[in-house]
Amino acid sequence: MGMFITGYWPVWAPIRKQVETTGNQQKSDFSKGSVPGNILRLALPMTFAQLINVLYSVIDRMYIGHIPDAAANALTGIGLTFPIISIVSAFANLFGTGGAPLFSIERGRRENQRAEKIMGNTFAMLLCTGVLLTIVILLIKKPLLYLFGASDITYPYADSYLTIYLCGSVFVMTGLGMNPFINAQGFGRMGMMTVLLGAVVNIVLDPVFIFVFDMGVAGAALATVIAQFASAAWAISFLTGKRALLKLRICHMKIQFSLVKRITGLGTSGFIMNITNSLVQIVCNSTLQIFGGDLYVGVMTVLNSVREIVMTPVSGVTSATQPVLGFNYGAGEYRRVRSGIKFMSFVCMVYTVVTWLILLLFPTFFIQIFSSDPALTQACVPSMHIYFFGYFMMSLQMAGQSTAVGLGRSKQAIFFSLLRKAIIVVPLTLLLPRVFGLGVTGVFLAEPISNFIGGTACYVTMLLTIWKELKKKESQKESCPLPTPPKL
């Protein structure tokens, strides 16, 4: 029997390979099967992957928040680096979340070569931008950190962490920016492995570098850089390997400005979301430094950390929905696009309502994950109640904006990215503590107000524009048996 199998292997191997390839293509054809099933098949590993990705920085804070004799100041110092880290992530999203939806739409149209060119141009821009960002931020980091609310006590911690982190920013950008192309081909588990590998490395190395080698915050940063290198290497290896349906090829990395324009145009909403997050963190930290000092900058660090964790499932579902929406839109399956929007909205709303109630009832549990300092905990509890009030309204913002991104509506996505953060949160953060004399309470109150206004405006606009247009296209398709795929 062994000789039989060996002798006929050259005959059966191509057939086996063809069957495997066909199976992968069918799994990646989002116009087939249940729409919720397609979304969940991507969402479960993507949510887990994003949760692991959050652990990169969260684990650092958990360990740093328990450093003997310096926990509060070290944690506050790390919090001061958030705006700059958000800027690095913003540029990864500019190209990654801009390129991946376009990639999905072209796959839906069966324009595979053009899809590969989009992926190649995205990779080239990630590399170039990563190098440039590293150089520029290293040159101006000191004035930036003081501008963002650093004091002479907390600056050394922030400087130590940021300097090492920036040396690995190219790895951060390529890992974050290229992983959406793995997910867009239907390989949700492989996308999960990209960040799982890095998280495991980070979890193992953090306590070794921080406590065993007594490197403190520098050790946390070094562990993160090594972990991000592992994630980036995994993503690139997969996209250039045999299992990828569409591959990352050197011949497609020559920058074409027409493609880059489309990629950045669509990715600008994700970019602005990260940049405005950075802006909000800067304004919050500097205002809290005035009205509450280092203690309340530390409170905001804890609240941001909790928000990153609890927001991950919403981000996972919306991110998983985008390639499904884009593929079906490119294939002219408008009824399936509407089904995807409904499912995403329902899941996000239910989850955020439950999460809000849990945070309301058990705030201390989440706070003490990051710090056991009694003064910090005492200040955090009332601040958390205010900050997360009406948290469920954020799901409407995420669902409406993700729909716009998934269907290539860059201008609509950009506007609502700006509306909630830049137009609502930043002015309120500056005005409420001063004009109404609310002090630090005013800073934390700005977030729920923006959730109600921004979330309602974003979702209602989506219903009045995108949803209405999809119904119209659906009716036209029913009266025309051979529709032409829509052009962006």
Solvent accessible surface area in square Angstrom, and as a share of the most:
residue,aa,sasa,rsa
1,M,177,0.79
2,G,49,0.48
3,M,174,0.78
4,F,120,0.50
5,I,99,0.50
6,T,99,0.58
7,G,54,0.52
8,Y,111,0.42
9,W,124,0.44
10,P,95,0.60
11,V,88,0.51
12,W,140,0.49
13,A,30,0.24
14,P,83,0.52
15,I,85,0.43
16,R,135,0.49
17,K,134,0.57
18,Q,110,0.49
19,V,99,0.57
20,E,83,0.37
21,T,46,0.27
22,T,49,0.29
23,G,27,0.26
24,N,34,0.17
25,Q,96,0.43
26,Q,124,0.55
27,K,115,0.49
28,S,2,0.01
29,D,20,0.10
30,F,0,0.00
31,S,19,0.12
32,K,127,0.54
33,G,55,0.53
34,S,70,0.45
35,V,8,0.05
36,P,44,0.28
37,G,35,0.34
38,N,11,0.06
39,I,0,0.00
40,L,70,0.35
41,R,80,0.29
42,L,0,0.00
43,A,2,0.02
44,L,123,0.61
45,P,15,0.10
46,M,12,0.05
47,T,26,0.15
48,F,91,0.38
49,A,5,0.04
50,Q,44,0.19
51,L,61,0.31
52,I,6,0.03
53,N,40,0.20
54,V,25,0.14
55,L,46,0.23
56,Y,8,0.03
57,S,26,0.17
58,V,0,0.00
59,I,13,0.07
60,D,0,0.00
61,R,4,0.02
62,M,69,0.31
63,Y,62,0.24
64,I,0,0.00
65,G,3,0.03
66,H,86,0.38
67,I,28,0.14
68,P,98,0.61
69,D,156,0.81
70,A,22,0.17
71,A,24,0.18
72,A,42,0.33
73,N,54,0.28
74,A,1,0.00
75,L,1,0.01
76,T,5,0.03
77,G,0,0.00
78,I,3,0.02
79,G,1,0.01
80,L,1,0.00
81,T,0,0.00
82,F,14,0.06
83,P,0,0.00
84,I,1,0.00
85,I,29,0.15
86,S,15,0.10
87,I,39,0.20
88,V,0,0.00
89,S,22,0.14
90,A,0,0.00
91,F,47,0.19
92,A,0,0.00
93,N,42,0.22
94,L,20,0.10
95,F,7,0.03
96,G,1,0.01
97,T,40,0.23
98,G,0,0.00
99,G,0,0.00
100,A,9,0.07
101,P,5,0.03
102,L,6,0.03
103,F,0,0.00
104,S,1,0.00
105,I,0,0.00
106,E,5,0.02
107,R,23,0.08
108,G,6,0.06
109,R,43,0.16
110,R,146,0.53
111,E,90,0.40
112,N,71,0.37
113,Q,117,0.52
114,R,92,0.34
115,A,0,0.00
116,E,13,0.06
117,K,56,0.24
118,I,0,0.00
119,M,0,0.00
120,G,0,0.00
121,N,0,0.00
122,T,0,0.00
123,F,17,0.07
124,A,13,0.10
125,M,37,0.17
126,L,0,0.00
127,L,68,0.34
128,C,76,0.46
129,T,17,0.10
130,G,0,0.00
131,V,80,0.46
132,L,113,0.56
133,L,20,0.10
134,T,23,0.13
135,I,95,0.48
136,V,65,0.38
137,I,8,0.04
138,L,55,0.27
139,L,139,0.69
140,I,78,0.39
141,K,37,0.16
142,K,113,0.48
143,P,88,0.55
144,L,35,0.17
145,L,0,0.00
146,Y,82,0.31
147,L,118,0.59
148,F,4,0.02
149,G,7,0.07
150,A,11,0.09
151,S,28,0.18
152,D,113,0.58
153,I,104,0.53
154,T,0,0.00
155,Y,31,0.12
156,P,74,0.47
157,Y,60,0.23
158,A,0,0.00
159,D,34,0.18
160,S,36,0.23
161,Y,4,0.01
162,L,0,0.00
163,T,43,0.25
164,I,47,0.24
165,Y,12,0.05
166,L,1,0.00
167,C,87,0.52
168,G,0,0.00
169,S,0,0.00
170,V,35,0.20
171,F,65,0.27
172,V,3,0.01
173,M,0,0.00
174,T,4,0.02
175,G,5,0.05
176,L,50,0.25
177,G,0,0.00
178,M,0,0.00
179,N,15,0.08
180,P,32,0.20
181,F,0,0.00
182,I,0,0.00
183,N,11,0.06
184,A,1,0.01
185,Q,0,0.00
186,G,9,0.09
187,F,19,0.08
188,G,4,0.04
189,R,188,0.69
190,M,32,0.14
191,G,1,0.01
192,M,34,0.15
193,M,61,0.27
194,T,1,0.00
195,V,13,0.07
196,L,46,0.23
197,L,64,0.32
198,G,0,0.00
199,A,2,0.02
200,V,74,0.42
201,V,35,0.20
202,N,0,0.00
203,I,71,0.36
204,V,88,0.50
205,L,38,0.19
206,D,0,0.00
207,P,39,0.24
208,V,50,0.29
209,F,24,0.10
210,I,4,0.02
211,F,88,0.36
212,V,109,0.62
213,F,119,0.50
214,D,122,0.63
215,M,69,0.31
216,G,19,0.19
217,V,11,0.07
218,A,19,0.15
219,G,0,0.00
220,A,0,0.00
221,A,0,0.00
222,L,58,0.29
223,A,0,0.00
224,T,3,0.01
225,V,19,0.11
226,I,67,0.34
227,A,0,0.00
228,Q,12,0.05
229,F,110,0.46
230,A,19,0.15
231,S,3,0.02
232,A,4,0.03
233,A,49,0.38
234,W,79,0.28
235,A,0,0.00
236,I,49,0.25
237,S,71,0.46
238,F,16,0.07
239,L,0,0.00
240,T,68,0.39
241,G,26,0.25
242,K,189,0.80
243,R,131,0.48
244,A,4,0.03
245,L,38,0.19
246,L,13,0.07
247,K,47,0.20
248,L,8,0.04
249,R,99,0.36
250,I,148,0.75
251,C,95,0.57
252,H,19,0.09
253,M,45,0.20
254,K,165,0.70
255,I,59,0.30
256,Q,67,0.30
257,F,167,0.70
258,S,77,0.49
259,L,1,0.00
260,V,18,0.10
261,K,155,0.66
262,R,69,0.25
263,I,2,0.01
264,T,32,0.19
265,G,26,0.25
266,L,6,0.03
267,G,0,0.00
268,T,31,0.18
269,S,1,0.01
270,G,15,0.15
271,F,41,0.17
272,I,21,0.11
273,M,50,0.22
274,N,25,0.13
275,I,55,0.28
276,T,5,0.03
277,N,31,0.16
278,S,3,0.02
279,L,70,0.35
280,V,12,0.07
281,Q,19,0.09
282,I,32,0.16
283,V,17,0.09
284,C,6,0.04
285,N,5,0.03
286,S,35,0.22
287,T,2,0.01
288,L,0,0.00
289,Q,51,0.23
290,I,118,0.60
291,F,80,0.33
292,G,26,0.25
293,G,21,0.20
294,D,36,0.19
295,L,70,0.35
296,Y,46,0.18
297,V,0,0.00
298,G,2,0.02
299,V,0,0.00
300,M,5,0.02
301,T,4,0.02
302,V,1,0.00
303,L,0,0.00
304,N,7,0.04
305,S,0,0.00
306,V,1,0.01
307,R,35,0.13
308,E,53,0.24
309,I,43,0.22
310,V,11,0.06
311,M,25,0.11
312,T,4,0.02
313,P,35,0.22
314,V,1,0.00
315,S,30,0.19
316,G,0,0.00
317,V,14,0.08
318,T,2,0.01
319,S,32,0.21
320,A,0,0.00
321,T,0,0.00
322,Q,30,0.13
323,P,12,0.08
324,V,1,0.00
325,L,1,0.00
326,G,0,0.00
327,F,3,0.01
328,N,0,0.00
329,Y,11,0.04
330,G,0,0.00
331,A,37,0.28
332,G,3,0.03
333,E,54,0.24
334,Y,13,0.05
335,R,139,0.51
336,R,44,0.16
337,V,0,0.00
338,R,35,0.13
339,S,36,0.24
340,G,0,0.00
341,I,1,0.01
342,K,117,0.50
343,F,42,0.17
344,M,0,0.00
345,S,16,0.10
346,F,140,0.58
347,V,41,0.23
348,C,1,0.01
349,M,56,0.25
350,V,74,0.43
351,Y,61,0.23
352,T,0,0.00
353,V,53,0.31
354,V,78,0.45
355,T,10,0.06
356,W,45,0.16
357,L,83,0.42
358,I,74,0.38
359,L,2,0.01
360,L,75,0.38
361,L,121,0.60
362,F,118,0.49
363,P,14,0.09
364,T,54,0.31
365,F,136,0.57
366,F,32,0.14
367,I,0,0.00
368,Q,91,0.41
369,I,49,0.25
370,F,1,0.01
371,S,1,0.01
372,S,73,0.47
373,D,47,0.24
374,P,109,0.69
375,A,54,0.42
376,L,4,0.02
377,T,16,0.10
378,Q,145,0.64
379,A,11,0.08
380,C,0,0.00
381,V,39,0.22
382,P,73,0.46
383,S,7,0.04
384,M,1,0.00
385,H,70,0.31
386,I,45,0.23
387,Y,11,0.04
388,F,7,0.03
389,F,106,0.44
390,G,0,0.00
391,Y,6,0.02
392,F,45,0.19
393,M,21,0.09
394,M,15,0.06
395,S,2,0.01
396,L,31,0.16
397,Q,2,0.01
398,M,27,0.12
399,A,1,0.01
400,G,1,0.01
401,Q,10,0.04
402,S,8,0.05
403,T,0,0.00
404,A,1,0.01
405,V,10,0.06
406,G,0,0.00
407,L,1,0.00
408,G,22,0.21
409,R,56,0.21
410,S,26,0.17
411,K,174,0.74
412,Q,35,0.16
413,A,0,0.00
414,I,38,0.19
415,F,102,0.43
416,F,11,0.04
417,S,3,0.02
418,L,65,0.32
419,L,27,0.13
420,R,13,0.05
421,K,8,0.03
422,A,29,0.22
423,I,96,0.49
424,I,16,0.08
425,V,3,0.01
426,V,19,0.11
427,P,49,0.31
428,L,38,0.19
429,T,0,0.00
430,L,75,0.37
431,L,93,0.47
432,L,14,0.07
433,P,3,0.02
434,R,118,0.43
435,V,96,0.55
436,F,140,0.58
437,G,62,0.59
438,L,69,0.34
439,G,16,0.16
440,V,29,0.17
441,T,51,0.30
442,G,0,0.00
443,V,2,0.01
444,F,2,0.01
445,L,58,0.29
446,A,1,0.01
447,E,9,0.04
448,P,4,0.03
449,I,56,0.28
450,S,0,0.00
451,N,3,0.02
452,F,76,0.32
453,I,92,0.47
454,G,0,0.00
455,G,0,0.00
456,T,61,0.36
457,A,35,0.27
458,C,3,0.02
459,Y,34,0.13
460,V,69,0.40
461,T,41,0.24
462,M,0,0.00
463,L,68,0.34
464,L,121,0.60
465,T,58,0.34
466,I,0,0.00
467,W,42,0.15
468,K,140,0.59
469,E,60,0.27
470,L,0,0.00
471,K,100,0.42
472,K,130,0.55
473,K,47,0.20
474,E,17,0.08
475,S,68,0.44
476,Q,99,0.44
477,K,58,0.25
478,E,121,0.54
479,S,95,0.61
480,C,59,0.35
481,P,124,0.78
482,L,156,0.78
483,P,53,0.33
484,T,111,0.64
485,P,61,0.38
486,P,16,0.10
487,K,166,0.70
488,L,93,0.46
